[in-house]
Amino acid sequence: MFGSQEKRGLFSYFMSSMEENHLVVIVDDEIGKDYPKDEVVTFAQLAKRSLNLDERYRPTMKEVAVELERLRTRQGDCIPIDQLKQYE
């Protein structure tokens, strides 16, 4: 299957970068300019949890939506509550 090996490599690269605390190596410089480091780390941690192989430890879509809304609120760009209700 085309790209299967590449996807597995990207997944492994991301996960190992997170575990080794090397997130800044894989984050695009433009993102670093636009967003505070703590927000980038929070988003990456959410992504890591979402990629957990054991589904019991993955966040629900509602939990993801709430966390993203919290991050957007910190930036002053809120997601309307009506959009969050669609995940309930």
CYANA upper distance limits for C-alpha pairs under 8 A (distance plus 0.5 A):
  3 GLY  CA      7 LYS  CA      6.53
  4 SER  CA      8 ARG  CA      6.77
  5 GLN  CA      9 GLY  CA      6.63
  6 GLU  CA     10 LEU  CA      6.67
  7 LYS  CA     11 PHE  CA      6.62
  8 ARG  CA     12 SER  CA      6.64
  9 GLY  CA     13 TYR  CA      6.44
 10 LEU  CA     14 PHE  CA      6.55
 11 PHE  CA     15 MET  CA      6.63
 12 SER  CA     16 SER  CA      6.45
 13 TYR  CA     17 SER  CA      6.48
 14 PHE  CA     18 MET  CA      6.72
 14 PHE  CA     23 LEU  CA      8.47
 14 PHE  CA     26 ILE  CA      8.15
 15 MET  CA     19 GLU  CA      6.69
 15 MET  CA     48 LYS  CA      7.31
 16 SER  CA     20 GLU  CA      6.46
 17 SER  CA     21 ASN  CA      6.45
 17 SER  CA     22 HIS  CA      5.28
 17 SER  CA     23 LEU  CA      6.00
 17 SER  CA     25 VAL  CA      8.36
 17 SER  CA     26 ILE  CA      8.05
 18 MET  CA     22 HIS  CA      6.56
 18 MET  CA     23 LEU  CA      6.13
 18 MET  CA     44 ALA  CA      8.39
 18 MET  CA     45 GLN  CA      8.36
 18 MET  CA     48 LYS  CA      8.32
 22 HIS  CA     26 ILE  CA      7.95
 23 LEU  CA     27 VAL  CA      6.85
 23 LEU  CA     41 VAL  CA      8.05
 27 VAL  CA     31 ILE  CA      7.37
 27 VAL  CA     32 GLY  CA      7.68
 28 ASP  CA     32 GLY  CA      7.23
 29 ASP  CA     33 LYS  CA      6.92
 30 GLU  CA     34 ASP  CA      6.90
 31 ILE  CA     35 TYR  CA      6.45
 31 ILE  CA     40 VAL  CA      8.49
 32 GLY  CA     36 PRO  CA      7.30
 32 GLY  CA     37 LYS  CA      7.22
 32 GLY  CA     40 VAL  CA      8.22
 35 TYR  CA     39 GLU  CA      7.07
 35 TYR  CA     40 VAL  CA      7.16
 36 PRO  CA     40 VAL  CA      7.05
 37 LYS  CA     41 VAL  CA      6.66
 38 ASP  CA     42 THR  CA      6.59
 39 GLU  CA     43 PHE  CA      6.61
 39 GLU  CA     71 LEU  CA      7.52
 40 VAL  CA     44 ALA  CA      6.61
 41 VAL  CA     45 GLN  CA      6.55
 42 THR  CA     46 LEU  CA      6.77
 43 PHE  CA     47 ALA  CA      6.77
 43 PHE  CA     68 LEU  CA      8.39
 44 ALA  CA     48 LYS  CA      6.59
 45 GLN  CA     49 ARG  CA      6.68
 46 LEU  CA     50 SER  CA      6.67
 46 LEU  CA     64 VAL  CA      7.90
 47 ALA  CA     51 LEU  CA      6.78
 48 LYS  CA     52 ASN  CA      6.99
 49 ARG  CA     57 TYR  CA      7.44
 49 ARG  CA     58 ARG  CA      5.92
 49 ARG  CA     59 PRO  CA      7.21
 50 SER  CA     58 ARG  CA      5.44
 50 SER  CA     59 PRO  CA      6.52
 51 LEU  CA     58 ARG  CA      7.52
 52 ASN  CA     57 TYR  CA      6.99
 52 ASN  CA     58 ARG  CA      6.32
 54 ASP  CA     58 ARG  CA      7.58
 59 PRO  CA     63 GLU  CA      6.23
 59 PRO  CA     64 VAL  CA      6.81
 60 THR  CA     64 VAL  CA      6.80
 61 MET  CA     65 ALA  CA      6.58
 61 MET  CA     87 TYR  CA      6.87
 62 LYS  CA     66 VAL  CA      6.59
 62 LYS  CA     84 LEU  CA      7.93
 62 LYS  CA     87 TYR  CA      5.85
 62 LYS  CA     88 GLU  CA      6.75
 63 GLU  CA     67 GLU  CA      6.65
 64 VAL  CA     68 LEU  CA      6.61
 65 ALA  CA     69 GLU  CA      6.50
 65 ALA  CA     84 LEU  CA      6.96
 65 ALA  CA     87 TYR  CA      8.07
 66 VAL  CA     70 ARG  CA      6.64
 66 VAL  CA     84 LEU  CA      7.87
 67 GLU  CA     71 LEU  CA      6.81
 68 LEU  CA     72 ARG  CA      6.66
 69 GLU  CA     73 THR  CA      6.49
 69 GLU  CA     78 CYS  CA      6.83
 69 GLU  CA     79 ILE  CA      6.22
 70 ARG  CA     74 ARG  CA      6.87
 71 LEU  CA     75 GLN  CA      7.22
 72 ARG  CA     76 GLY  CA      6.75
 72 ARG  CA     77 ASP  CA      5.60
 72 ARG  CA     78 CYS  CA      5.79
 72 ARG  CA     79 ILE  CA      7.54
 73 THR  CA     77 ASP  CA      6.06
 73 THR  CA     78 CYS  CA      5.24
 73 THR  CA     79 ILE  CA      8.13
 79 ILE  CA     83 GLN  CA      7.37
 79 ILE  CA     84 LEU  CA      8.06
 80 PRO  CA     84 LEU  CA      7.60
 81 ILE  CA     85 LYS  CA      7.02
 82 ASP  CA     86 GLN  CA      7.61
 83 GLN  CA     87 TYR  CA      8.30
 84 LEU  CA     88 GLU  CA      7.89
